[in-house]
Amino acid sequence: MGIRGKFFLVIAFIGSAVGIATYLLLKWSHESLIEKEAVRIAEIVSTQVVSDRAEYTQALVDKLAKDGFGASSDATGKPGYIPLPAQFVRNVAKRVEQKSGDLYSYSLASLWNLNPQQGLKDEFDHWAWKQLEIQDQAFAQGPAPAAGYPWKPVYRIGNKNGVATLRYMKADPAAASSCVACHNRYEQKPDVIAMRMSQGTAPGKTWQMHRLMGAIRVEIPIDHVAALAAAGRNQTLGALGGTLALGFGLLLWLIYRNIIKPVEWSVQQVDGFSAKVDSVVGCSKDLVLAAEDQIKACKETQQILNAGEVMTTTTSLENLATVANSNAMRAEDSAVYCNELQESFDALRTRLQRMVGG
């Protein structure tokens, strides 16, 4: 493979490596961004739910309790009573689900649920609840803070009903003394005790402030967001690919013009340089042979002179002159070749020095 082929192969390899690395980086960054944004939305939703319920409890339930009324699970048939905070959250969640379409949904969940619809439903619920229990057990070994423990939400992206969905669960600890008292009373009721036993959960749970009581489950489908992100990623890749192709094309042209082409020209010069060297070597061989002929002719002339043969001597001298003249012409040709060789060598050296920056 010639220098052009090797160069194009290297450029193709580098371009492919850059393209693949860019695609994987963009894919990872988009997926990470989608996950972070979905988690942020889930955090906003769960915070809103907790805030709404806290305000409902303090502004309505507690006030009505002071007025001799309060909240009840069957508030519809009891004048002066309103739904329990959990019922209020569930009713709002149903309305949100109707209005939001497939944007998001939320609900309450607990291992010690009072409403059958708010139990742990699937593998994610049990896995996430276990993570919250581990936090709760760790908090139980330390001092109880007045403002509550630093709970960490649990989440993961999975497939639900054929749709990629962020499933998020955040601890919903006992935040008000009225909630603790109410739930402790419920745990002593026969029907709740029977439900706990049917669920395989130990009955008679005693609740404490700031400890794990339930959780807020938020689900956010991310398929449409992922599709939009993929479209944006493809557009980015297209623009970046065009830019890289243009950049590599320009780089290829510059390298070909300033490196490959001069190298190829230098190779041609070296070929010519080699041919001239061969010519000089050939001339040198001819000069050696001519010199041997001249030495031989000189010896013959010397012998003739010693013998005193005038005519023969004249002929020998003429032969000697002819040989000498031929040698002179060959020497002149050799000198011309040597000069050309020196010029070629100087030009080649100058070009190579320019190529390497010398």
N, C-alpha and C positions, 0 to 999 in steps of 0.2 A: 504494500500500500504506500502510495506516494505521500508527499507532505500535504498536498491538498486534501486527500482522502482522510488522513489522520486528523488534520485540523477540523474538517467538517464533522468528523465523528466526535471529537472532543466538544465542539460547540453544541452538537445535537444532544450529547449526554448532559452537558451543563444545563441546557435549556429544558430538557425533560425533568431533571432533578429539581430545578427551580419551579417549574410548573406544578409538579406533584406536591412539593413542599408548600407552595402557596395555596393550593387547593385544600390540603389537609389542615393548614393553619386557619384558613377562612372558615372551613367547615367546623372546626373545633371552637373557634371564637363565636360563630353564630349560635351553635348549640349551647355554649356556656352563657351567652347573652340571653338567649331565650329562657334558659333555666333560672338565671338570676332575676330576670324581669318577672317571670311567673311567680317565683318565691316572694318577690317584693309585693306583688299584687295580693298574694295569699296573706301576707303579713298585714297589709292594709285592711283587707276584709275581716280578718280575725280581730284586729284591734278595734275596728268599727263595731263588730258584734259585741265584744266585751264592754265597750263604752256605752253602747245603747242599753244593754241589759243593766249595767251599773246605774245608769241614770234612771231607768225604769224602776229599779228596785228602790233607790233612795227617794226619788221624787214622787213616786206613786204608791208602791207597796208599803213602804215604811210610814208614809203619811196616813194612808188609809188604816194601817194597823193602829196608829195612835188615835185615830178617830173612832175606833171600835169596829172597823171592818178589816180589809186586807186583801190577800190573794188566795185563790182557791182553784183546785184542779177542775171543779165544776162550777166556775164562776157564772156561767150563762144563766143558771137557774137560781142564783143567789144575789138579790139586790145589794148594792154596796160593795160587791167583790169584783175583782178583776183577775184575769188569767195569771197563773204563776209566771215568773220570769222566764223559765225554760219554755213554757207554752208561747209566750210572747215572741221569743227568738225563733221558735219553730214556725209560727204563723208568718212572721216577716220573711223567713227563709223561703217559704212556699211562694210568697208574693214576688220575691226577688227572682226566683227560678222561672216564674211565668213571664216576667218582664225582661230578663236578661237573655233569654234564649239559651245559647250554648256558650256564653261568655264565661260564666263561673257559677258555682253553687256551693252552699255550705250547710252544715247541720251540726247538731250536738251528738256526741257519742260518749259512752261510758261503759265500763265493765259492770257498774252498779246502776244501770239505767232504771228509771221508773216507768218510762214510756217504752213499750215493746219496739217501737220504731227507732229508738236511739241506742240500741245495743251495738256491740262490735259485730260487723257483718261479714268480713272476709279476711283473707290472709294479711292484707296490708293493715287493716284495723288492729288485728292482734299483734302484728310485728311492731307497729308504731306505739301501741299502748304499752307494750313491754318496755320500749325505750323510755317512755315517760315514767313508768314504774321504777326503773333503775335510777332515774334522777330523783324521784320522790324518796326512795330508800336512802340515797346519798344525803339528801337534805335532812332526813330524820335524824342523822347522826350528828348534826351540828346544831348551833343555836337557831332559834326561830326568829327571823327578822320581822320587824313590824310591817315592812312594805312588801313582803313576799320574797320568794326565792327566784333566782335567775334561771327560769326555765328556758330550755332551748327547743325550738320546734323540730319536728321530725318530718321528713318528706322524701319522696323519690318519684321519678317519672316512670310510668308503666302504661300498659295497654288496658283500657277499660271500654268494653263494648266496641272493640275495633278502633278505638281512637286513642292516640297518644295523649296522656293526661298527667298533669302534675297533681299528685295526691299529697296533701299537707295536713298534719295534725299538730295542734298546739294545745298545751295543757290549759285546762280551765279549772284552776284551784278554787277552794273555798275562800271567797274574798269578803264576805259579809257575815256577821254573827247571826243575822236572821236566816241566811241560807243554811248555815251549819245547824241551827236549831230545827229548822223545818225538815231537813234531810234526816237528821237523827230521829225525829218523830216518825217519819215514813219508814225507816228501817225497822221499827218495832211493830209495824202493822202485820197482821197475819198473812194478808195477800202478798205483801212484798217479801216476807220471809219465805213463803211458798215459791215465789218466783225465783228467789236466790237459790233455793235448793234445787229447783228444776234446771237452773243454768249451771249447776255445779259450783256456785260461788258461796263462800261462807257467809251466812246471814249475821245480822247484828252489827254491821259496820258502824264504828263510832267516828264521826268526822271531826276534824280539827281545822282551825284557821290556817290558810295558805297551803294546805296539803292537797294532793291530787284528788279531785272529786269527779271530774269529767274532762272532756276535750272538745275542741272545735275542729271539725273536719272541713277542709276546703278543697274543692276539686276544680281545676282549671284546664280545659282542653287546650292543647297547644298545636294541634294539627294545622289549623288555618294560619297560625302565627309562623309555624315552621315552613309552610308553603310560601308565605310571603318572604320569609328570610331566605329560602332557597332561591326564589326569583331574584332577590336583591344580590345574593351571593353570585348567581350566574351572571348577572349584569356586571358585577364588579370583576369577576374572573374574565369576562369578555373584554372589558376595557383594559384590565391589567395585562391580559394576554396580548392584545394589540400593541400596547406600549412596550411590552417585553420583546415582541417580534420585531418592532421597529428598532428598538435599542440594539437587539442582537444583530439585526441586519446591518445597521450602521457600523457596529463593532466589527462585524465580519468584513465589510467593505474596507474599513480602515486598516484592519490587520492584513487583508489580502493586498491592499495597495502599498502599504508601508513595510510589510515583512515578507509575505509569501512571494509577491512579484519580484522584489529585489533579490530574494534568495534564489528564485528560479533563474533570474538574469545572471547572478553570480555563478550558479552552476554551469550555465552556458559559457561564461567567461573561463571557468576552470577547465571546461572541455577544450576551448580554444587554446588556453594556456598549455594544456597537456599535449595538444597537437604540435604546438610550436616547440615544446621541449623535445618531442620526438624528432622534429626536423633538425634541431640543433645537434641532438645526439647522432642523427644520420650524417650530418655534415662533418661532425668530429670524427666519425669512423672513416669517412672518405678522406679527410685530411691525414689521418694516420696512415691509411693505405697509400695516399699520394706521397707522403713523406718517406715511406718505405721504398716506393718506386724511385723517388729522387735520390735516396741514399744509394740504391742499387746502380742508378745511372751514373752517379758520381764515382762509384768504385770502378765501373767499366771504363769511364773516361780516364781515370787515373792509370789504369792498366795500359790503355792505348798510348797515353803520353809516355809512359815508361818504355813502351815498345818503339816509339818514334814514328808511328804511322800517321802522317799528316791528314790525309783524306778521311781516314776513319775517325780521327780526332775531331775534325770539323763536324762530321755527322753526329758524333756523340754529344758535342757541345750543343748542337741544335736540338737534339732530343732532350738534353738537360734543361735547355731554356723553355722548351714546350711544357715539360713537366712542371717547372717552376711557375710558369705563367698560369697553368691550370690550378696549381695549388693556391696561387694568389687569388684567383677568382673564387675558389671554394672558400678561402678564408674571408673574402669580402662578403660572400653570401652568409657565412656563419655569423659575421659581425652584424649583418642586417637582422638576422633571426634573433640574435642576442638582444639587440636594441628593442625589437618588437616584444620580445619576451619580458624585458625589463619594464616596458611601458604597460603591458598587460598586468604584470604583477603589481605595479604601483596602483593601477586603477582598481584592481581587485582588493588590495589592502585598504585603499581609501573607502571603498564601498562597505567593506566589512566593518571598518572602524565606525562609519556612520550608523550602521545597523546596531552595533552594540553600544553606541554612545561614546565612542573613544575620540 
